[in-house]
């Protein structure tokens, strides 16, 4: 399913092949995320455990990459809410309806075959679909998150078009404070016996902390406001250093709290996703431009 839209042709007329590379990588990582190998670090030790942790940490860029590609593709379009509802929202809504109806029916048939009770009513299905809590449909959470993004698409487009470099840096910094710095600080306080810092439940910075808003805006900015050909070696070095630092801190946090170490796998997923986005785009469009021309790159 193409969640990012169909049109992938840049202003120069050249197909943006790096979108497909990013999608393929994200699809592979989603699959790996649901395999036993994803949790191998829990039963390993030493260097092997570190390697498994890094693999699991990098796996978590899967959903952020999907959202970033969606933002890069959809936030540049000019569509009013009527068109968005007709072309996008209705389709994802239909996908949720059909697939959850299929899963619900399958659960009923399986229960009957096993001789176990199962209440099948349209009311239960309707309310369960709206709440996203029907049996065996937990994996469809992404469709609900994507649907929320589509409802806000006309508003996010206006924000994206006006977003400056300073705005993006502030957005990125807020995400860092909320999603990385605060969890690391609270882990340190917990280990040292201090009192953790809790933010008021009424406090929300949705554009910076909510994935279906933050990642599409980040993807749009990195794709349309950053000229990949002009990135200096100094900036690439700084980005690589930041990635290594993020991996190091992630490993330390996961090892520091083994009982809940899995909670820290996404500590710097936004940083790794942004680096992957830029690296794949650079590789396909600059390093091996023949890939964007539909030829084999040598």
C-alpha positions as CSV (number, residue, x, y, z in Angstrom):
1,X,0.0,0.0,0.0
2,X,1.3,3.4,-1.0
3,X,0.8,5.6,2.1
4,X,2.8,8.4,0.8
5,X,0.9,9.3,-2.4
6,X,1.4,8.3,-6.0
7,X,3.2,11.2,-7.6
8,X,6.9,11.0,-7.1
9,X,8.3,13.1,-9.9
10,X,10.4,16.1,-9.0
11,X,10.3,19.5,-10.7
12,X,13.1,18.4,-12.9
13,X,11.0,15.5,-14.3
14,X,13.2,12.9,-12.7
15,X,11.5,10.3,-10.5
16,X,12.5,10.5,-6.9
17,X,13.8,6.9,-6.6
18,X,15.1,7.5,-3.1
19,X,11.5,7.4,-1.8
20,X,11.3,3.8,-3.0
21,X,14.6,2.9,-1.4
22,X,13.4,4.4,1.9
23,X,10.1,2.6,1.7
24,X,11.8,-0.8,1.0
25,X,14.1,-0.3,3.9
26,X,11.2,0.7,6.2
27,X,9.2,-2.3,5.1
28,X,12.1,-4.7,5.8
29,X,12.5,-3.1,9.3
30,X,8.8,-3.4,10.1
31,X,9.0,-7.1,9.3
32,X,12.1,-7.5,11.4
33,X,10.4,-5.6,14.2
34,X,7.9,-8.4,14.5
35,X,10.5,-11.3,14.5
36,X,12.3,-12.9,17.3
37,X,15.6,-11.4,16.2
38,X,14.4,-8.0,17.2
39,X,14.6,-9.0,20.9
40,X,17.8,-11.0,20.8
41,X,19.6,-8.4,22.9
42,X,17.5,-9.4,25.9
43,X,19.1,-12.8,26.1
44,X,22.6,-12.0,25.0
45,X,25.7,-10.6,26.7
46,X,29.0,-8.8,26.0
47,X,29.8,-7.5,22.5
48,X,27.0,-9.7,21.0
49,X,24.4,-7.9,23.1
50,X,25.7,-4.5,22.1
51,X,25.5,-5.5,18.4
52,X,21.9,-6.8,18.9
53,X,21.0,-3.6,20.7
54,X,22.3,-1.4,17.9
55,X,20.3,-3.6,15.4
56,X,17.1,-3.2,17.4
57,X,17.6,0.5,17.9
58,X,18.1,1.1,14.2
59,X,15.1,-1.0,13.4
60,X,12.9,1.6,15.1
61,X,13.4,4.1,12.3
62,X,10.8,2.1,10.3
63,X,7.6,4.1,11.2
64,X,9.4,7.5,11.3
65,X,10.7,6.9,7.8
66,X,7.2,6.1,6.5
67,X,5.9,9.3,8.0
68,X,8.8,11.3,6.7
69,X,8.2,10.1,3.1
70,X,4.5,10.9,3.5
71,X,5.3,14.4,4.6
72,X,7.8,14.9,1.8
73,X,5.2,13.8,-0.8
74,X,2.0,15.2,0.6
75,X,2.8,18.4,2.3
76,X,3.9,20.0,-1.0
77,X,0.6,19.4,-2.7
78,X,-2.2,22.0,-3.0
79,X,-5.5,20.4,-2.0
80,X,-8.5,21.6,-0.1
81,X,-10.1,19.5,2.7
82,X,-12.8,18.2,0.3
83,X,-10.2,16.7,-2.0
84,X,-8.2,15.4,0.9
85,X,-11.2,13.7,2.3
86,X,-12.3,12.2,-1.0
87,X,-8.8,11.1,-2.2
88,X,-7.1,10.1,1.0
89,X,-9.1,10.0,4.2
90,X,-11.9,7.9,2.7
91,X,-9.5,5.4,1.3
92,X,-7.7,4.8,4.5
93,X,-11.0,4.7,6.4
94,X,-12.2,2.0,3.9
95,X,-9.0,0.0,4.4
96,X,-9.5,0.0,8.2
97,X,-13.2,-1.0,7.7
98,X,-12.5,-3.9,5.3
99,X,-9.5,-5.3,7.0
100,X,-10.8,-5.1,10.5
101,X,-14.1,-6.7,9.3
102,X,-12.1,-9.5,7.8
103,X,-10.1,-10.0,11.0
104,X,-13.2,-9.9,13.1
105,X,-14.9,-12.5,11.0
106,X,-11.8,-14.7,11.1
107,X,-11.8,-14.5,14.9
108,X,-15.4,-15.5,15.0
109,X,-14.9,-18.5,12.7
110,X,-11.8,-19.6,14.6
111,X,-13.6,-19.4,17.9
112,X,-16.5,-21.5,16.5
113,X,-14.1,-24.1,15.2
114,X,-12.4,-24.3,18.6
115,X,-15.7,-24.4,20.4
116,X,-15.0,-21.3,22.4
117,X,-17.6,-18.5,22.9
118,X,-17.4,-15.4,20.7
119,X,-19.9,-12.6,20.7
120,X,-20.3,-11.3,17.1
121,X,-22.5,-8.2,16.8
122,X,-22.3,-5.2,14.6
123,X,-22.4,-2.9,17.6
124,X,-19.3,-4.6,19.1
125,X,-17.5,-4.4,15.7
126,X,-18.4,-0.7,15.2
127,X,-17.4,0.5,18.6
128,X,-14.3,-1.7,18.6
129,X,-13.2,-0.4,15.2
130,X,-13.6,3.2,16.4
131,X,-11.6,2.4,19.5
132,X,-9.1,0.4,17.6
133,X,-9.3,-2.4,20.2
134,X,-10.8,-5.3,18.2
135,X,-9.1,-8.7,18.7
136,X,-5.9,-9.3,16.6
137,X,-6.0,-5.7,15.1
138,X,-3.3,-4.1,17.2
139,X,-0.9,-4.0,14.2
140,X,-3.3,-1.6,12.5
141,X,-2.4,1.2,14.9
142,X,-0.4,2.9,12.1
143,X,-3.5,3.2,10.0
144,X,-5.2,5.2,12.7
145,X,-2.2,7.4,13.3
146,X,-1.9,8.0,9.5
147,X,-5.6,8.8,9.4
148,X,-5.1,11.5,12.0
149,X,-2.3,12.9,10.0
150,X,-4.6,13.1,6.9
151,X,-7.3,15.0,8.8
152,X,-4.7,17.6,9.7
153,X,-3.0,17.6,6.3
154,X,-4.5,20.9,5.1
155,X,-3.2,22.7,8.2
156,X,0.2,21.0,8.3
157,X,0.7,22.1,4.7
158,X,0.3,25.7,5.7
159,X,2.8,25.2,8.5
160,X,5.3,23.4,6.3
161,X,5.2,26.1,3.6
162,X,6.0,28.8,6.2
163,X,8.6,26.8,8.1
164,X,12.0,28.4,8.2
165,X,15.4,26.9,9.2
166,X,15.0,28.4,12.7
167,X,11.5,27.0,13.0
168,X,12.8,23.5,12.1
169,X,15.7,23.7,14.6
170,X,13.3,24.8,17.3
171,X,10.9,21.9,16.5
172,X,13.9,19.5,16.5
173,X,15.2,20.8,19.8
174,X,11.8,20.5,21.4
175,X,11.5,16.9,20.2
176,X,15.0,16.2,21.6
177,X,14.1,17.7,25.0
178,X,10.8,15.8,25.3
179,X,11.7,12.5,23.8
180,X,15.5,12.1,24.6
181,X,16.8,14.5,27.3
182,X,13.9,14.0,29.7
183,X,13.9,10.2,29.6
184,X,17.7,10.1,30.0
185,X,17.5,12.5,32.9
186,X,14.7,10.5,34.6
187,X,16.7,7.3,34.2
188,X,19.7,8.9,35.8
189,X,17.5,10.2,38.7
190,X,15.9,6.8,39.2
191,X,19.3,5.0,39.3
192,X,20.7,7.5,41.7
193,X,17.7,7.5,44.0
194,X,16.4,10.9,43.0
195,X,12.9,12.1,42.2
196,X,11.9,11.8,38.6
197,X,10.6,14.9,36.7
198,X,7.0,14.6,35.6
199,X,5.3,17.1,33.2
200,X,1.8,18.2,33.7
201,X,-0.7,16.0,31.8
202,X,-2.3,19.1,30.3
203,X,1.1,20.2,28.8
204,X,1.4,19.2,25.2
205,X,3.6,20.3,22.3
206,X,2.0,18.2,19.6
207,X,3.9,19.3,16.6
208,X,7.1,18.4,18.3
209,X,6.1,15.3,20.3
210,X,3.3,13.6,18.3
211,X,4.9,11.3,15.6
212,X,2.2,11.8,12.9
213,X,2.8,15.5,13.0
214,X,6.5,15.8,13.7
215,X,7.9,13.3,11.2
216,X,5.9,14.5,8.2
217,X,7.1,18.1,8.9
218,X,10.7,16.9,9.3
219,X,10.5,14.8,6.1
220,X,9.1,17.8,4.2
221,X,11.8,20.1,5.5
222,X,14.7,17.7,4.8
223,X,13.5,16.9,1.3
224,X,12.4,20.4,0.1
225,X,14.5,22.8,2.1
226,X,17.9,21.0,2.4
227,X,19.9,20.9,-0.8
228,X,21.6,17.5,-0.5
229,X,24.3,18.5,-3.0
230,X,25.4,21.5,-0.9
231,X,25.9,19.7,2.4
232,X,29.5,20.1,3.4
233,X,31.9,17.4,4.7
234,X,31.8,19.2,8.0
235,X,28.0,18.8,8.3
236,X,28.2,15.2,7.3
237,X,30.8,14.6,9.9
238,X,28.7,16.3,12.6
239,X,25.7,14.2,11.6
240,X,27.7,11.0,11.8
241,X,29.1,12.0,15.1
242,X,25.5,12.7,16.4
243,X,24.4,9.3,15.2
244,X,27.2,7.5,17.0
245,X,26.5,9.5,20.2
246,X,22.8,8.6,19.9
247,X,23.7,4.9,19.6
248,X,26.1,5.1,22.6
249,X,23.5,6.8,24.8
250,X,20.8,4.4,23.7
251,X,23.0,1.4,24.5
252,X,23.8,2.9,27.9
253,X,20.2,3.5,28.8
254,X,19.1,0.1,27.7
255,X,21.8,-1.6,29.6
256,X,21.3,0.7,32.6
257,X,17.7,-0.5,33.1
258,X,17.5,-4.1,31.9
259,X,13.9,-4.6,33.2
260,X,12.5,-1.9,31.0
261,X,15.4,-1.5,28.5
262,X,13.0,-1.9,25.5
263,X,11.5,1.5,26.4
264,X,14.7,3.2,25.3
265,X,14.9,1.7,21.8
266,X,13.3,4.8,20.4
267,X,15.3,7.3,22.3
268,X,16.9,8.8,19.2
269,X,14.8,7.2,16.4
270,X,14.2,10.7,14.9
271,X,17.9,11.3,14.6
272,X,18.6,8.0,13.0
273,X,15.6,8.4,10.7
274,X,16.7,11.9,9.5
275,X,20.3,10.6,8.9
276,X,18.9,7.6,6.9
277,X,16.7,9.9,4.9
278,X,19.6,12.2,4.0
279,X,22.0,9.4,3.4
280,X,19.7,7.5,1.0
281,X,18.8,10.6,-0.9
282,X,22.5,11.5,-1.2
283,X,23.4,8.0,-2.4
284,X,20.7,7.8,-5.0
285,X,20.7,11.3,-6.3
286,X,24.4,12.4,-5.9
287,X,26.7,9.4,-5.4
288,X,24.9,7.1,-7.9
289,X,22.7,9.4,-10.0
290,X,22.2,6.6,-12.6
291,X,19.7,5.1,-10.1
292,X,17.4,8.1,-10.5
293,X,17.6,7.7,-14.3
294,X,16.3,4.2,-14.2
295,X,19.7,2.7,-14.9
296,X,22.0,0.4,-13.0
297,X,24.6,2.4,-11.1
298,X,28.2,1.2,-11.4
